[in-house]
């Protein structure tokens, strides 16, 4: 006897449940990378549930769960294309500390 839920859910490893449903208020309080991760995790969980239900009911999972798979694909693409803003505050401080007006003038007037 095959336990479809164990098969689809990835064995006995515990899934990390999201605390409640995601809504706009919760997502607005997260950083963009956290929100994208939460949305991707939620989409994956929804797809797993859909596939599990389809297998238990002996239905075609591909036809029944194509929308949830599309949502996973969309969220994964969003997650993959996001780049967090580069924080260069430390580098700017070091740059301005080194390149004083006097040093800049000396460097500009120095022969090549």
Rosetta constraint file for C-alpha pairs under 8 A:
AtomPair CA 2 CA 7 HARMONIC 7.75 0.50
AtomPair CA 3 CA 7 HARMONIC 6.26 0.50
AtomPair CA 4 CA 8 HARMONIC 5.93 0.50
AtomPair CA 4 CA 52 HARMONIC 6.34 0.50
AtomPair CA 4 CA 55 HARMONIC 6.65 0.50
AtomPair CA 4 CA 56 HARMONIC 6.66 0.50
AtomPair CA 5 CA 9 HARMONIC 5.70 0.50
AtomPair CA 5 CA 52 HARMONIC 5.68 0.50
AtomPair CA 6 CA 10 HARMONIC 6.09 0.50
AtomPair CA 6 CA 11 HARMONIC 4.85 0.50
AtomPair CA 6 CA 12 HARMONIC 6.70 0.50
AtomPair CA 7 CA 11 HARMONIC 5.87 0.50
AtomPair CA 8 CA 48 HARMONIC 6.62 0.50
AtomPair CA 8 CA 51 HARMONIC 7.36 0.50
AtomPair CA 8 CA 52 HARMONIC 6.22 0.50
AtomPair CA 9 CA 15 HARMONIC 7.86 0.50
AtomPair CA 9 CA 48 HARMONIC 6.59 0.50
AtomPair CA 9 CA 52 HARMONIC 7.93 0.50
AtomPair CA 18 CA 22 HARMONIC 7.99 0.50
AtomPair CA 18 CA 38 HARMONIC 7.72 0.50
AtomPair CA 18 CA 42 HARMONIC 7.28 0.50
AtomPair CA 22 CA 26 HARMONIC 6.33 0.50
AtomPair CA 22 CA 27 HARMONIC 6.92 0.50
AtomPair CA 22 CA 39 HARMONIC 7.80 0.50
AtomPair CA 23 CA 27 HARMONIC 6.25 0.50
AtomPair CA 24 CA 28 HARMONIC 5.88 0.50
AtomPair CA 25 CA 29 HARMONIC 6.63 0.50
AtomPair CA 26 CA 30 HARMONIC 6.84 0.50
AtomPair CA 27 CA 35 HARMONIC 5.57 0.50
AtomPair CA 30 CA 34 HARMONIC 5.81 0.50
AtomPair CA 30 CA 35 HARMONIC 5.64 0.50
AtomPair CA 31 CA 35 HARMONIC 6.15 0.50
AtomPair CA 32 CA 36 HARMONIC 6.14 0.50
AtomPair CA 32 CA 84 HARMONIC 7.91 0.50
AtomPair CA 33 CA 37 HARMONIC 6.16 0.50
AtomPair CA 33 CA 79 HARMONIC 7.62 0.50
AtomPair CA 33 CA 82 HARMONIC 7.59 0.50
AtomPair CA 33 CA 84 HARMONIC 7.22 0.50
AtomPair CA 34 CA 38 HARMONIC 6.10 0.50
AtomPair CA 35 CA 39 HARMONIC 6.08 0.50
AtomPair CA 36 CA 40 HARMONIC 6.09 0.50
AtomPair CA 36 CA 75 HARMONIC 7.19 0.50
AtomPair CA 36 CA 78 HARMONIC 7.29 0.50
AtomPair CA 36 CA 79 HARMONIC 5.69 0.50
AtomPair CA 37 CA 41 HARMONIC 6.08 0.50
AtomPair CA 37 CA 79 HARMONIC 6.91 0.50
AtomPair CA 38 CA 42 HARMONIC 6.04 0.50
AtomPair CA 39 CA 43 HARMONIC 6.10 0.50
AtomPair CA 39 CA 75 HARMONIC 6.72 0.50
AtomPair CA 40 CA 44 HARMONIC 6.15 0.50
AtomPair CA 40 CA 72 HARMONIC 6.35 0.50
AtomPair CA 40 CA 75 HARMONIC 5.17 0.50
AtomPair CA 40 CA 76 HARMONIC 6.25 0.50
AtomPair CA 40 CA 79 HARMONIC 7.50 0.50
AtomPair CA 41 CA 45 HARMONIC 6.18 0.50
AtomPair CA 42 CA 46 HARMONIC 6.19 0.50
AtomPair CA 43 CA 47 HARMONIC 6.20 0.50
AtomPair CA 43 CA 68 HARMONIC 6.87 0.50
AtomPair CA 43 CA 71 HARMONIC 6.17 0.50
AtomPair CA 43 CA 72 HARMONIC 5.17 0.50
AtomPair CA 43 CA 75 HARMONIC 7.39 0.50
AtomPair CA 44 CA 48 HARMONIC 6.15 0.50
AtomPair CA 44 CA 68 HARMONIC 8.00 0.50
AtomPair CA 44 CA 69 HARMONIC 7.98 0.50
AtomPair CA 44 CA 72 HARMONIC 5.80 0.50
AtomPair CA 45 CA 49 HARMONIC 6.23 0.50
AtomPair CA 46 CA 50 HARMONIC 6.23 0.50
AtomPair CA 46 CA 68 HARMONIC 6.64 0.50
AtomPair CA 47 CA 51 HARMONIC 6.15 0.50
AtomPair CA 47 CA 65 HARMONIC 6.79 0.50
AtomPair CA 47 CA 68 HARMONIC 5.04 0.50
AtomPair CA 47 CA 69 HARMONIC 6.09 0.50
AtomPair CA 47 CA 72 HARMONIC 7.44 0.50
AtomPair CA 48 CA 52 HARMONIC 6.04 0.50
AtomPair CA 49 CA 53 HARMONIC 6.08 0.50
AtomPair CA 50 CA 54 HARMONIC 6.13 0.50
AtomPair CA 50 CA 61 HARMONIC 7.68 0.50
AtomPair CA 50 CA 64 HARMONIC 7.67 0.50
AtomPair CA 50 CA 65 HARMONIC 5.92 0.50
AtomPair CA 50 CA 68 HARMONIC 7.52 0.50
AtomPair CA 51 CA 55 HARMONIC 6.11 0.50
AtomPair CA 51 CA 61 HARMONIC 5.50 0.50
AtomPair CA 51 CA 64 HARMONIC 8.00 0.50
AtomPair CA 51 CA 65 HARMONIC 6.41 0.50
AtomPair CA 52 CA 56 HARMONIC 6.15 0.50
AtomPair CA 53 CA 57 HARMONIC 6.12 0.50
AtomPair CA 54 CA 58 HARMONIC 5.93 0.50
AtomPair CA 54 CA 59 HARMONIC 4.98 0.50
AtomPair CA 54 CA 60 HARMONIC 6.48 0.50
AtomPair CA 54 CA 61 HARMONIC 5.30 0.50
AtomPair CA 54 CA 64 HARMONIC 7.01 0.50
AtomPair CA 54 CA 65 HARMONIC 8.00 0.50
AtomPair CA 55 CA 59 HARMONIC 6.01 0.50
AtomPair CA 55 CA 60 HARMONIC 7.41 0.50
AtomPair CA 55 CA 61 HARMONIC 6.61 0.50
AtomPair CA 59 CA 64 HARMONIC 7.53 0.50
AtomPair CA 60 CA 64 HARMONIC 6.19 0.50
AtomPair CA 61 CA 65 HARMONIC 5.55 0.50
AtomPair CA 61 CA 66 HARMONIC 7.89 0.50
AtomPair CA 62 CA 66 HARMONIC 5.78 0.50
AtomPair CA 65 CA 69 HARMONIC 6.23 0.50
AtomPair CA 66 CA 70 HARMONIC 6.09 0.50
AtomPair CA 67 CA 71 HARMONIC 6.27 0.50
AtomPair CA 68 CA 72 HARMONIC 6.32 0.50
AtomPair CA 69 CA 73 HARMONIC 6.16 0.50
AtomPair CA 70 CA 74 HARMONIC 6.10 0.50
AtomPair CA 71 CA 75 HARMONIC 6.12 0.50
AtomPair CA 72 CA 76 HARMONIC 5.99 0.50
AtomPair CA 73 CA 77 HARMONIC 6.18 0.50
AtomPair CA 74 CA 78 HARMONIC 6.26 0.50
AtomPair CA 75 CA 79 HARMONIC 6.01 0.50
AtomPair CA 76 CA 80 HARMONIC 6.00 0.50
AtomPair CA 77 CA 81 HARMONIC 6.09 0.50
AtomPair CA 78 CA 82 HARMONIC 6.20 0.50
AtomPair CA 88 CA 92 HARMONIC 6.08 0.50
AtomPair CA 89 CA 93 HARMONIC 6.29 0.50
AtomPair CA 90 CA 94 HARMONIC 6.40 0.50
AtomPair CA 91 CA 95 HARMONIC 6.08 0.50
AtomPair CA 92 CA 96 HARMONIC 6.07 0.50
AtomPair CA 93 CA 97 HARMONIC 5.97 0.50
AtomPair CA 94 CA 98 HARMONIC 6.17 0.50
AtomPair CA 95 CA 99 HARMONIC 5.96 0.50
AtomPair CA 96 CA 100 HARMONIC 6.44 0.50
AtomPair CA 98 CA 103 HARMONIC 7.97 0.50
AtomPair CA 99 CA 103 HARMONIC 5.79 0.50
AtomPair CA 99 CA 104 HARMONIC 5.94 0.50
AtomPair CA 100 CA 104 HARMONIC 6.11 0.50
AtomPair CA 101 CA 105 HARMONIC 6.12 0.50
AtomPair CA 102 CA 106 HARMONIC 6.22 0.50
AtomPair CA 103 CA 107 HARMONIC 6.04 0.50
AtomPair CA 104 CA 108 HARMONIC 6.05 0.50
AtomPair CA 105 CA 109 HARMONIC 6.19 0.50
AtomPair CA 106 CA 110 HARMONIC 6.02 0.50
